[in-house]
Amino acid sequence: MRLLVYNIRYGVGDGASSAVPLPGARYLFAEAAELDRIAAFIAEQNADIVGLIEVDVGSMRSGRVNQAEFIAEKLGHYSCYATKYGEASMNQMLPIVRKQANAFLAKPTVKGERFHYFTQGVKKLVIELELDHVAIFLVHLSLKYRHRHFQLRHLYELVNNSEKPVIVAGDFNTFWGEDEIFLFMKAAGLKSANTQGLATYPTRMPRMELDFVLYSESLKLTGFAIPDVPFSDHLPLVCDFEVPE
């Protein structure tokens, strides 16, 4: 089974544009050509499961294009997605922001998906994708250190309650790298696919390990790569697993 995890930054590219000099303003403008390049790259990887972070599912920024469905159609995959904020969040009322989501794209081997929500932090969504012999959790953790650790406690409970081997993947926003999630990994019985602690952010000069694929010891990792592609401010992770039946 091949898993690709990628924070695509809503299809707005890898950094500030000279044409948009104000900080943060680049997040307001996605380009169809950039989304085409992202979709083509993902298709080349031939992944069974794709976990996408920072996906626009139909705001004015993306020209009302649901990026999850667009890429899934290119791959011939099933898709599931949800906005990152809880139903009671004020962010559900804001233009553009209310269309900011995470998504799974998968070949048609899915048994079901569940949407969980942290009680702490702004970004609350956890998507659980259940396959025949493994459960995969996709996360985008809080920028705030204290909130991240509340979220990791909740995530541990989700992992611990799974009856199948698990993979936990996504953008952890761990500014201190694996050291920050060491105790979570040990308690949950998980290993990092990125054994060398290679940085994934920012794309132009990676210096922080923000993105992770963590997996149960009963799974066998047979391949790992961080492709050097310039389509976002994060680099993607590509992992190959042998999943026991």
Backbone bond lengths (Angstrom), bond angles and torsions (degrees), N, CA, C in turn:
res aa  C-N    CA-C-N  psi(-1)  N-CA   C-N-CA  omega(-1)  CA-C   N-CA-C  phi
1 M - - - 1.456 - - 1.518 109.20 -
2 R 1.313 116.16 127.78 1.465 120.74 176.64 1.525 110.31 -103.26
3 L 1.326 115.99 130.11 1.465 123.50 178.42 1.518 108.81 -117.74
4 L 1.337 115.90 130.05 1.458 122.24 174.07 1.518 108.16 -117.84
5 V 1.324 117.13 129.44 1.467 122.39 179.41 1.523 107.91 -123.07
6 Y 1.334 116.44 129.42 1.460 119.15 -170.93 1.526 110.53 -151.03
7 N 1.320 116.71 122.69 1.462 122.39 168.35 1.529 106.52 -85.06
8 I 1.336 116.73 107.42 1.467 120.51 -172.44 1.530 113.09 -94.06
9 R 1.302 117.96 2.52 1.469 122.74 173.65 1.535 112.51 53.87
10 Y 1.330 115.45 39.88 1.468 122.11 175.04 1.533 113.14 60.51
11 G 1.340 116.79 18.73 1.449 119.46 178.17 1.517 114.93 72.42
12 V 1.349 116.93 24.73 1.463 119.44 -177.16 1.526 112.05 -100.79
13 G 1.316 118.94 3.92 1.454 120.90 176.58 1.508 113.95 100.04
14 D 1.342 115.85 -171.07 1.464 121.06 -170.94 1.513 114.64 -96.90
15 G 1.320 119.42 -4.20 1.454 119.35 -179.58 1.509 112.03 -179.70
16 A 1.317 115.22 -174.32 1.466 121.03 -178.06 1.516 110.84 -65.12
17 S 1.302 115.50 141.89 1.462 121.74 177.69 1.514 109.48 -98.57
18 S 1.328 116.17 143.99 1.461 119.62 177.13 1.523 111.40 -63.16
19 A 1.336 116.02 -23.65 1.465 119.98 179.68 1.528 111.38 -79.58
20 V 1.343 116.36 -13.72 1.458 121.03 179.73 1.528 107.18 -128.98
21 P 1.327 118.35 80.83 1.463 121.70 -168.79 1.520 115.20 -75.66
22 L 1.323 119.93 -19.23 1.458 121.01 -176.76 1.517 111.21 -73.91
23 P 1.352 118.30 135.86 1.459 120.66 179.64 1.527 111.42 -58.05
24 G 1.327 116.76 132.34 1.458 121.29 177.55 1.507 114.64 83.95
25 A 1.347 117.41 -16.11 1.461 120.00 -176.18 1.523 111.61 -66.70
26 R 1.341 117.45 -25.80 1.463 120.27 -178.56 1.525 111.29 -61.75
27 Y 1.347 117.41 -24.91 1.460 121.03 179.13 1.520 112.58 -66.88
28 L 1.312 117.98 -10.13 1.461 121.27 -177.63 1.522 112.45 -91.91
29 F 1.342 117.59 -4.80 1.461 119.89 -172.75 1.530 110.40 -133.46
30 A 1.325 116.57 106.90 1.461 121.56 173.05 1.526 108.66 -100.72
31 E 1.328 115.54 151.16 1.453 120.23 -178.80 1.523 109.75 -116.34
32 A 1.335 115.72 135.81 1.462 120.11 178.87 1.524 110.89 -60.18
33 A 1.326 116.51 -36.03 1.462 119.63 -179.57 1.521 111.20 -65.34
34 E 1.327 116.99 -36.83 1.468 120.26 178.30 1.522 110.79 -65.90
35 L 1.317 116.44 -41.51 1.463 120.18 177.87 1.527 110.78 -64.48
36 D 1.317 117.07 -38.03 1.471 120.66 176.03 1.521 110.73 -61.26
37 R 1.324 116.59 -41.58 1.465 120.06 179.84 1.526 111.23 -66.45
38 I 1.338 116.40 -40.66 1.465 120.22 177.73 1.522 110.21 -62.71
39 A 1.329 116.66 -46.46 1.463 121.07 -179.18 1.524 111.18 -61.86
40 A 1.341 116.84 -40.85 1.461 120.58 -179.97 1.526 110.60 -65.79
41 F 1.327 116.99 -41.44 1.467 120.51 177.86 1.528 111.00 -61.68
42 I 1.337 116.32 -46.85 1.468 119.97 -179.07 1.522 110.35 -62.40
43 A 1.320 116.89 -41.11 1.468 120.48 178.79 1.525 111.34 -60.45
44 E 1.331 116.94 -37.95 1.464 121.12 179.63 1.523 112.67 -62.99
45 Q 1.326 116.96 -27.78 1.465 120.45 -176.61 1.529 112.69 -77.95
46 N 1.337 116.86 -17.19 1.466 121.76 177.24 1.531 111.89 52.16
47 A 1.319 116.04 47.97 1.461 121.31 -178.67 1.529 110.93 -82.34
48 D 1.330 115.47 144.28 1.464 120.59 174.64 1.520 111.05 -75.50
49 I 1.339 115.93 -36.59 1.458 122.28 179.66 1.521 108.37 -129.91
50 V 1.331 116.33 133.12 1.463 122.15 176.59 1.522 108.00 -122.23
51 G 1.317 116.64 123.94 1.456 121.90 174.36 1.516 109.16 -106.20
52 L 1.321 117.24 118.80 1.464 122.00 -176.78 1.524 110.29 -111.56
53 I 1.318 115.50 129.87 1.461 123.28 175.30 1.526 107.99 -107.93
54 E 1.332 116.09 146.90 1.475 122.65 -179.90 1.526 110.87 57.67
55 V 1.319 113.78 68.35 1.460 122.65 178.59 1.525 108.77 -112.15
56 D 1.300 116.69 133.05 1.468 121.40 174.37 1.531 107.80 -90.23
57 V 1.333 116.15 123.54 1.464 119.23 -176.41 1.526 112.28 -107.75
58 G 1.364 116.29 33.16 1.451 118.29 169.85 1.508 116.26 127.49
59 S 1.323 119.42 30.26 1.464 120.29 177.75 1.525 110.68 -86.99
60 M 1.320 115.72 177.40 1.461 120.48 176.61 1.532 111.08 -63.66
61 R 1.337 117.10 -27.49 1.470 120.35 179.28 1.520 111.63 -58.89
62 S 1.334 116.81 -41.60 1.465 121.33 -177.33 1.523 112.40 -92.69
63 G 1.337 116.94 10.14 1.464 120.13 -176.47 1.514 111.26 68.42
64 R 1.345 116.54 32.38 1.471 124.55 -179.00 1.536 112.89 66.64
65 V 1.324 116.38 16.80 1.464 120.36 177.97 1.524 109.06 -86.68
66 N 1.327 116.23 129.07 1.466 120.71 172.86 1.524 106.88 -81.56
67 Q 1.334 115.98 105.80 1.458 120.15 -173.38 1.527 112.44 -65.81
68 A 1.330 117.72 -32.91 1.471 120.64 178.21 1.527 110.31 -63.95
69 E 1.320 116.13 -47.07 1.463 119.69 -179.31 1.529 111.35 -69.35
70 F 1.332 116.60 -35.40 1.461 120.64 179.27 1.526 110.92 -61.68
71 I 1.335 116.84 -48.90 1.465 120.50 -179.16 1.520 110.56 -68.69
72 A 1.340 116.96 -40.49 1.470 119.98 179.06 1.521 111.48 -59.70
73 E 1.329 116.85 -39.71 1.466 120.25 178.98 1.524 110.94 -64.75
74 K 1.333 116.60 -38.53 1.464 120.18 177.76 1.526 111.27 -63.11
75 L 1.348 116.16 -33.65 1.461 121.01 -177.03 1.523 112.78 -88.35
76 G 1.322 116.58 -18.00 1.457 120.11 -170.93 1.519 111.39 73.45
77 H 1.336 116.50 32.09 1.456 122.82 -176.21 1.531 111.12 -104.98
78 Y 1.315 113.88 159.87 1.466 123.30 166.78 1.531 107.76 -76.63
79 S 1.328 118.67 149.56 1.463 121.01 177.66 1.521 111.07 -133.02
80 C 1.337 115.01 146.35 1.462 121.02 168.82 1.523 107.09 -141.03
81 Y 1.315 116.88 143.48 1.461 120.48 -175.13 1.518 109.14 -158.44
82 A 1.317 115.25 163.12 1.468 121.84 174.87 1.512 107.78 -159.77
83 T 1.331 117.00 154.77 1.454 120.19 175.98 1.529 109.58 -67.79
84 K 1.322 115.45 156.40 1.464 120.57 -169.04 1.519 113.77 -80.62
85 Y 1.316 117.66 -4.85 1.454 121.33 -171.17 1.533 110.15 -111.55
86 G 1.313 116.86 148.85 1.449 120.65 178.32 1.517 111.98 -64.52
87 E 1.332 115.85 162.07 1.463 120.36 -176.70 1.518 112.50 -61.11
88 A 1.327 117.43 -28.73 1.466 120.64 -177.68 1.525 112.50 -88.13
89 S 1.334 117.70 -1.51 1.457 120.86 -176.23 1.525 111.36 -71.29
90 M 1.328 115.88 141.53 1.463 121.24 175.16 1.527 111.35 -63.22
91 N 1.332 116.62 -22.75 1.458 120.06 179.40 1.528 112.34 -62.44
92 Q 1.330 116.67 -22.38 1.461 120.15 177.89 1.526 111.97 -68.49
93 M 1.334 116.84 -12.06 1.462 121.32 -178.67 1.526 112.44 -99.62
94 L 1.337 117.45 -8.85 1.455 120.23 -171.43 1.529 111.53 -94.05
95 P 1.338 117.89 134.87 1.463 120.41 175.57 1.525 110.30 -57.81
96 I 1.300 116.40 149.54 1.468 125.47 -178.61 1.530 110.99 67.78
97 V 1.335 117.42 -56.98 1.470 121.03 -176.05 1.519 111.05 -58.27
98 R 1.326 118.05 -39.10 1.461 120.51 -177.32 1.523 112.83 -68.35
99 K 1.319 117.06 -9.35 1.466 121.49 177.38 1.533 112.14 -105.69
100 Q 1.327 117.05 12.48 1.457 121.31 179.39 1.530 108.54 -88.80
101 A 1.326 115.82 122.27 1.456 120.32 -167.68 1.524 111.43 -139.01
102 N 1.331 114.91 172.78 1.458 123.97 165.05 1.520 107.09 -119.18
103 A 1.336 116.92 158.26 1.462 119.07 -173.84 1.522 111.95 -150.75
104 F 1.323 114.87 150.20 1.457 122.87 167.13 1.525 108.07 -110.61
105 L 1.314 116.06 137.22 1.462 122.90 169.62 1.518 106.10 -120.19
106 A 1.332 117.36 134.15 1.458 119.15 -173.44 1.507 111.61 -147.87
107 K 1.327 115.20 146.28 1.447 119.99 168.12 1.527 107.88 -62.78
108 P 1.335 119.07 157.14 1.478 120.87 -169.80 1.529 113.78 -72.99
109 T 1.340 115.18 64.29 1.465 121.08 175.21 1.521 111.23 -123.78
110 V 1.320 116.80 16.50 1.457 121.86 -172.76 1.523 111.22 -83.65
111 K 1.330 115.98 134.22 1.456 120.35 175.73 1.523 111.66 -91.75
112 G 1.318 116.43 -22.00 1.460 119.09 178.46 1.511 111.32 164.77
113 E 1.335 116.36 164.97 1.456 120.54 175.88 1.521 109.16 -131.98
114 R 1.329 114.97 153.51 1.459 121.84 176.90 1.515 108.39 -132.38
115 F 1.332 115.49 147.02 1.455 120.85 178.17 1.528 108.11 -113.88
116 H 1.324 115.64 116.46 1.460 122.22 177.21 1.521 108.72 -107.73
117 Y 1.341 116.18 158.46 1.461 119.75 -179.61 1.524 109.97 -136.14
118 F 1.337 115.91 128.15 1.455 120.87 173.28 1.522 109.72 -64.64
119 T 1.316 115.68 156.87 1.465 120.26 176.27 1.526 111.59 -92.26
120 Q 1.337 116.91 -14.24 1.465 121.79 -178.87 1.526 109.73 -117.88
121 G 1.337 115.45 152.07 1.450 120.82 176.58 1.514 112.98 90.93
122 V 1.327 115.93 166.17 1.460 122.01 178.29 1.527 109.72 -82.31
123 K 1.336 116.08 -48.96 1.469 120.78 177.95 1.523 107.97 -83.81
124 K 1.318 117.52 108.17 1.459 121.45 -169.81 1.529 114.67 -109.43
125 L 1.305 118.55 -12.37 1.460 121.29 -168.26 1.527 113.28 -74.86
126 V 1.338 115.17 136.11 1.462 123.76 165.87 1.529 106.26 -126.55
127 I 1.331 117.43 122.77 1.462 120.24 174.99 1.524 108.21 -101.38
128 E 1.313 115.90 126.81 1.462 121.78 175.88 1.522 108.43 -107.02
129 L 1.317 116.38 121.93 1.462 122.26 178.72 1.526 107.40 -109.97
130 E 1.324 116.31 120.82 1.466 120.80 -178.24 1.521 109.99 -100.90
131 L 1.326 115.25 121.21 1.454 122.55 173.23 1.529 108.49 -106.13
132 D 1.326 117.20 -178.38 1.458 120.32 -176.55 1.518 112.44 -58.32
133 H 1.340 116.81 -42.28 1.459 119.33 -170.54 1.521 113.85 -128.70
134 V 1.325 117.34 11.36 1.462 120.64 179.63 1.524 109.37 -156.69
135 A 1.333 116.18 150.12 1.465 122.42 173.66 1.526 107.58 -115.30
136 I 1.337 116.39 134.05 1.460 121.35 -177.23 1.527 108.56 -118.59
137 F 1.331 116.18 129.17 1.460 122.49 178.61 1.529 108.80 -109.53
138 L 1.333 116.46 130.06 1.462 122.21 179.03 1.520 108.51 -111.63
139 V 1.353 116.36 127.97 1.467 120.52 -174.46 1.520 111.44 -134.47
140 H 1.317 115.20 157.69 1.461 123.55 169.17 1.519 105.40 -138.43
141 L 1.332 116.28 97.11 1.461 120.45 -170.32 1.522 112.24 -78.35
142 S 1.323 114.46 165.99 1.460 122.39 -174.37 1.524 112.01 -66.19
143 L 1.324 115.41 152.89 1.463 121.30 172.69 1.520 111.76 -73.52
144 K 1.332 117.26 -21.02 1.463 121.06 -178.01 1.525 110.22 -88.27
145 Y 1.329 116.28 129.63 1.469 122.25 -176.95 1.527 111.68 -56.03
146 R 1.324 117.04 -48.17 1.468 120.40 -176.94 1.525 111.03 -62.87
147 H 1.320 117.30 -42.66 1.462 120.39 179.36 1.526 111.36 -66.34
148 R 1.345 116.49 -37.09 1.472 119.18 178.24 1.522 111.25 -58.39
149 H 1.312 116.68 -38.83 1.459 118.46 -176.63 1.524 112.39 -75.68
150 F 1.304 118.75 -31.33 1.461 120.27 168.74 1.536 109.80 -62.82
151 Q 1.321 116.08 -41.68 1.462 120.37 -179.80 1.530 111.46 -65.89
152 L 1.319 117.62 -39.35 1.463 120.47 178.08 1.531 111.31 -64.47
153 R 1.312 117.22 -35.05 1.464 119.69 176.39 1.536 110.20 -63.64
154 H 1.331 116.52 -44.74 1.462 120.92 178.19 1.528 110.11 -64.47
155 L 1.321 116.53 -40.64 1.454 121.18 179.84 1.525 111.18 -64.10
156 Y 1.314 116.54 -38.13 1.468 120.03 176.26 1.531 110.74 -58.53
157 E 1.326 117.07 -42.16 1.464 120.55 179.82 1.525 111.14 -63.74
158 L 1.334 117.66 -40.07 1.459 120.92 177.80 1.523 111.02 -63.82
159 V 1.324 116.17 -44.82 1.457 120.91 179.95 1.529 110.30 -64.68
160 N 1.313 115.73 -44.29 1.471 121.06 -176.86 1.523 112.15 -64.66
161 N 1.326 117.07 -27.33 1.469 121.03 -178.66 1.529 112.60 -85.84
162 S 1.330 116.98 -7.41 1.463 119.50 -179.11 1.522 110.52 -73.24
163 E 1.317 116.69 137.15 1.458 121.65 177.52 1.519 112.06 -88.43
164 K 1.330 116.94 -2.72 1.463 122.07 -178.67 1.519 109.76 -119.19
165 P 1.324 117.70 161.57 1.467 119.24 169.03 1.527 109.53 -56.31
166 V 1.324 116.52 150.82 1.456 119.91 -173.66 1.519 111.34 -126.41
167 I 1.325 113.64 155.23 1.461 123.30 166.98 1.520 106.50 -125.51
168 V 1.323 117.01 130.67 1.460 122.35 176.25 1.521 106.79 -116.09
169 A 1.321 116.97 121.15 1.461 120.19 -172.22 1.518 110.50 -139.60
170 G 1.328 114.96 157.02 1.455 119.46 175.21 1.518 112.30 143.00
171 D 1.332 114.37 -163.32 1.461 123.65 178.45 1.526 106.94 -96.34
172 F 1.340 116.30 108.75 1.460 121.33 -175.92 1.530 112.18 -89.68
173 N 1.327 118.44 -9.56 1.460 122.17 -177.03 1.529 112.45 52.03
174 T 1.312 116.25 37.20 1.467 121.84 -178.34 1.533 108.91 -87.96
175 F 1.319 116.63 96.08 1.459 120.88 -176.05 1.523 112.29 -70.55
176 W 1.350 117.72 -12.25 1.455 122.63 174.35 1.519 111.24 -109.72
177 G 1.319 116.78 18.56 1.452 121.21 173.99 1.519 113.80 66.38
178 E 1.330 115.38 -149.69 1.469 121.08 -175.05 1.520 112.79 -64.67
179 D 1.326 117.74 -25.97 1.465 119.95 179.28 1.527 111.41 -56.40
180 E 1.330 115.64 -32.80 1.466 120.15 -176.42 1.529 112.50 -70.83
181 I 1.338 117.06 -26.16 1.465 119.75 -177.70 1.528 111.60 -113.52
182 F 1.333 117.56 14.18 1.456 121.93 -176.62 1.534 111.67 -57.33
183 L 1.327 117.29 -48.27 1.462 120.41 -177.54 1.529 111.32 -67.45
184 F 1.331 117.06 -37.92 1.465 120.16 175.89 1.521 110.72 -60.18
185 M 1.330 116.95 -45.08 1.456 120.99 -179.63 1.523 111.35 -62.42
186 K 1.319 117.06 -44.02 1.458 120.22 -179.56 1.529 111.48 -65.13
187 A 1.336 116.33 -43.40 1.468 119.92 -178.97 1.520 111.27 -65.56
188 A 1.331 117.14 -37.01 1.463 121.48 -177.23 1.526 112.49 -88.07
189 G 1.333 117.91 -5.87 1.456 120.83 -179.19 1.515 112.90 68.84
190 L 1.336 116.34 41.56 1.467 121.30 -176.57 1.526 110.96 -115.07
191 K 1.324 115.61 151.70 1.455 123.42 176.02 1.526 109.19 -120.07
192 S 1.322 116.39 152.51 1.465 120.35 177.87 1.516 109.86 -91.27
193 A 1.334 115.70 134.74 1.464 120.18 176.11 1.525 111.23 -68.42
194 N 1.321 116.64 -25.56 1.463 122.72 -178.47 1.527 108.63 -89.58
195 T 1.322 116.31 75.62 1.469 121.21 -171.87 1.530 112.69 -66.45
196 Q 1.329 117.90 -22.68 1.456 120.98 -179.52 1.528 112.77 -92.78
197 G 1.339 116.91 -0.58 1.458 120.11 179.68 1.515 113.11 61.98
198 L 1.330 116.99 39.18 1.459 121.44 -178.51 1.528 110.92 -69.67
199 A 1.308 116.51 141.21 1.470 121.60 -177.82 1.525 110.61 -74.46
200 T 1.326 115.33 149.31 1.464 121.81 -179.56 1.524 112.86 -123.73
201 Y 1.331 118.11 -1.16 1.468 121.27 -175.41 1.531 108.99 -150.24
202 P 1.359 116.95 142.08 1.464 128.32 -11.45 1.525 111.05 -80.56
203 T 1.317 116.18 163.26 1.455 121.56 -172.57 1.529 112.75 -57.57
204 R 1.322 116.43 -44.06 1.466 119.43 -172.32 1.525 112.64 -67.94
205 M 1.322 117.36 -31.39 1.459 121.53 178.47 1.529 108.16 -151.84
206 P 1.344 117.95 77.91 1.468 121.24 -173.03 1.529 112.39 -59.37
207 R 1.332 115.56 130.26 1.460 120.23 178.86 1.526 112.81 -140.37
208 M 1.348 117.98 -5.41 1.460 120.85 179.69 1.526 110.65 -128.73
209 E 1.314 115.87 140.32 1.461 121.68 176.47 1.533 107.83 -95.52
210 L 1.328 115.39 91.93 1.463 120.66 -177.97 1.526 112.66 -99.65
211 D 1.327 116.83 -26.34 1.462 121.78 -171.74 1.532 109.82 -106.85
212 F 1.342 115.41 135.56 1.457 120.05 -174.34 1.521 111.54 -135.17
213 V 1.331 114.08 152.21 1.458 122.52 161.81 1.527 105.65 -126.01
214 L 1.325 116.16 112.52 1.461 122.85 178.95 1.518 108.37 -108.75
215 Y 1.337 118.00 144.30 1.461 119.43 -173.67 1.524 111.99 -146.02
216 S 1.325 115.19 152.37 1.465 121.77 177.73 1.519 110.71 -65.41
217 E 1.321 115.94 149.46 1.460 120.78 -177.32 1.521 112.87 -67.37
218 S 1.342 117.77 -18.26 1.465 120.10 177.97 1.528 112.35 -75.88
219 L 1.334 117.39 -11.30 1.460 121.75 174.33 1.529 109.28 -91.32
220 K 1.310 116.86 148.59 1.449 121.32 179.54 1.520 109.62 -110.98
221 L 1.325 115.91 119.74 1.458 121.70 177.06 1.525 108.65 -81.82
222 T 1.330 117.00 122.63 1.462 120.89 -178.49 1.522 113.23 -113.13
223 G 1.320 117.55 -7.46 1.455 120.11 179.02 1.516 111.34 -164.74
224 F 1.333 116.74 145.20 1.466 121.53 178.72 1.519 108.88 -150.05
225 A 1.336 116.30 136.27 1.458 120.86 178.12 1.520 110.16 -151.55
226 I 1.329 115.57 150.95 1.467 122.73 171.43 1.528 106.16 -121.01
227 P 1.332 117.74 90.86 1.473 119.86 -178.52 1.533 111.35 -61.14
228 D 1.308 115.30 137.78 1.462 121.63 -179.89 1.524 108.70 -89.11
229 V 1.336 115.86 85.39 1.460 121.24 -178.39 1.530 109.46 -123.14
230 P 1.338 118.46 144.97 1.464 122.48 -169.77 1.521 114.78 -100.56
231 F 1.326 118.30 30.89 1.464 119.48 -171.63 1.523 114.07 -92.21
232 S 1.328 118.00 -4.97 1.459 122.57 -178.05 1.517 107.55 -152.38
233 D 1.339 117.40 176.13 1.463 119.63 173.59 1.523 111.83 -84.15
234 H 1.343 118.03 -6.61 1.466 123.45 173.91 1.519 109.33 -111.10
235 L 1.329 116.35 151.89 1.455 121.77 170.72 1.528 109.42 -92.90
236 P 1.323 117.56 147.72 1.467 120.83 179.92 1.527 111.52 -82.45
237 L 1.329 115.17 159.83 1.465 122.99 173.15 1.523 108.20 -114.61
238 V 1.339 116.31 134.95 1.462 121.74 177.04 1.529 107.71 -124.20
239 C 1.339 116.65 122.55 1.453 121.41 -175.77 1.523 110.14 -129.18
240 D 1.322 116.39 139.15 1.456 123.26 173.97 1.529 109.30 -111.13
241 F 1.326 116.16 132.85 1.461 122.22 -178.37 1.513 111.10 -127.54
242 E 1.322 115.16 146.50 1.457 121.25 161.56 1.523 106.71 -96.63
243 V 1.324 116.11 121.63 1.464 121.85 -176.62 1.521 108.53 -106.13
244 P 1.331 118.78 116.54 1.464 120.04 -178.98 1.512 112.11 -68.52
245 E 1.319 116.38 141.80 1.465 120.45 177.90 1.520 109.99 -85.04
